[in-house]
């Protein structure tokens, strides 16, 4: 199956017409440049006006003549109306151990629109069950922690390099359950660099081999 990527078109920026020599420069033209320089820490800093010494002396005299100090506020303690108990949120990963974890961005191919759509950015993990030893791929979105990929790494999967990129991989799964019901998906994942992409490939192929042995044993039994 050929990898498909969204098409991108290069657009040529439109050049603004040159101003005529007779046109006069607006009075506030220097203001935007100054504000931009100020925004990024450039330009000259405004002079700081030193407070007049006479004003400080007058304020000091007024305090001495007054002679009154504000009373100290008492320590006040309020008991909470409702005591909230700590609730443990289960992720269904408690019985598994993480054998791989790296930050990446996930995409899925929309067959109806015939284009790639972003699924989310977060940590992609390979989780091995402590009893069955089966390995599945799980990825959650940042902040919301919503699952955007969840499937076992089965023997019939083929991890292919994405065309034109050395840090992206594409594969097909027949039973991704990130949305609840098993669904066939074409997924693509992109890492920050080629080294991370190769680490993912090695871990993916290792998990695939381990699962193949387990699935073969289950069928023979």
N, C-alpha and C positions, 0 to 999 in steps of 0.2 A: 504493500500500500504506500503510495507516494505521500510524503509529508506536505502538508499545505500550510501556508503562512499568509497572514493578512498582507495585501498589497499596499505599498506606500508610494506616494507620488511626490516628487520634488517640485516645489513651487518656487518660481523666481521672484524674489522680493521686488516690489514696485518702487522705482526711484522717484523721489520727490522732485518737482521742478525747481530749478535754481532760482533763488531770489534775485530780482533785478537790483542794480546798483542804486537806483533812485529811491527804492523803498527805504523808509527810515526804520531803525531798530526800535522795537517796542520798549517802553520804559521798564517793564518788569521782566525783560528777557534774562537778566542776570540772576533773578530770584530762583528759578528752577534749578540751574546749575549749582547754585550755592546750597540749596536744600539737598540735592543728591550727594554732594560732597560731604555734607554734614551727616547724612544718613549712614554713610560708610566710613565715617571717621576722618574724612579729608577736609581740606579748607582751613581757614584760620579760625581759631576759637574766639568767641566774643570775650571782650575784656570784662573782668570781674570787678565790680565796683566795691571798694572798701567802705565799710560802714563808717560813718562819721564818729570820731571819738567823742565829740560833744554830746551826741545822742546817748552813747553808752554811759557817760558820766551822769546825765540827767536821769536815766533810768535807775542807776545805782542809788542816787540820792532819794528818789521816790520810794524805793524799797526800804531804805534805812528809816525814812520818816514814817512810813506806814507801820512797820514793826510787827505786822500780823502775818502769821503763817497759816496755810490751809491745813485743816485737820486731816490726819491719816485715815484712810478708808479701812474699815474693819475687814478681816478675812471672812468671806462668806462662802459657805459650802452648800450646794444643792444636791439632794439625792435624786437620782434618775427615777422618773415615773414608771418606766418600763425597762426591765432587765432583759437584754437580748442575749440569747444563748448562741454559742458558736455552732455553726452547721457545717458539716463536712460534705463538700460537693464531690460526688463520684463521677469519674470520667470513663468508667469501664476499662481503665488501663491498670487497675490495681493488681491484677493477677498477671501482669506482663512486665518484662524488663526491656528497656530501650537499648538496642544494639547499634543504633545509628541515629544521629540528629544533626541537621544542618538547616540554616535559613535559606529559603528559596521562594520563588514566585511560581504559582501553578496556573495553567491555562487548560481549557477544554475546547474541543472543536464542536461548534454548533452546526449540525448537519442541515438544518433548515435554512439558516442564514449563510451557510457555506463560509464561515469565518471563525477565527479563534477568538475566544472570550476569556477574560481574566477571571479566575476563580478566587484568588486571594493570595496574600503574602504572609508567611509565617514559617514555623519550624516543621520540616518534613521528618518523620520518624519511622524507623523500622522497629516494630515491637514483637518480641518473642514471648509466647505464652510459657509460663513456668512449668506447666504440666504437659501439655500436648507438644510443646516446642515449635509450633507453627508460627510463622512470621507473617505479619501483615503490615501494609503501608498506611500510615495515618498522618494527615496534615490538618492543622487547625489555623484559622485566620487569627492575626494579631488582634489584641484587645477584646474582640467578641468571643474568641476561642471556638467559633462555630466550625464544625468539621466540613472540609471541602474535598477530602479524598479519604476513602476507607475501603480497602480491599486486600485480599490475600495475594501474595506474589506466587502465581501458579506457573507450572512448567511451560505452558503454551504461550506465555508472554514473550514479546521480543522488544528489547530496549534498543531503539535506533537513534542515531545522532540527528539532531534537527538540522536541516539544510542551511548552510551559511553560518552556523554557530558551533563553537567548540565548548560551550558551557550549557548546552540545552539538550534534553533527551525527550523522545516521544515513545509512547507505548499504548496498547489497547488493553482494556479490561472488560470482561463480560459481566462482571458482578460488582460494580462499585455501589456501596450502600451509604454513601455520605448523605443522600437525601431520604433515606429510609428504605425504600424498596430497591432490590438489586437492579442495576441499570448498566447497559453497555455504554462505555465512554472511551473516547480517544483523548488522552491527556498528554500534556507537554509541561516540562518543568525546566526552569532556568535558574542557574546559580550565579553567584557573584563573579566567579572566575572558573577557568578550565580545571584547576586543581580540585576544587570542590565538586565539580561535575564528575570527575574521574573517581573520586572517593565514593560518590553516590552509586556510580556504575558498579564498582567492586562490591559494595555492600548489597546491592540489588541482586547481582548474579550469585553471590554466596547464599543469600536467603532463598533464592529460587532453587538452588541445588539442594539445600537442606529440606525445603518443602517437598520437592519431588520425591525424595527418599521416604518421607513420612506418608505422602499420598499413595505411593506405590505399595507400602506396607499395609496401609488401611484397605486397599483394594484386594490384596492377596488374602487378607484375613476374612 
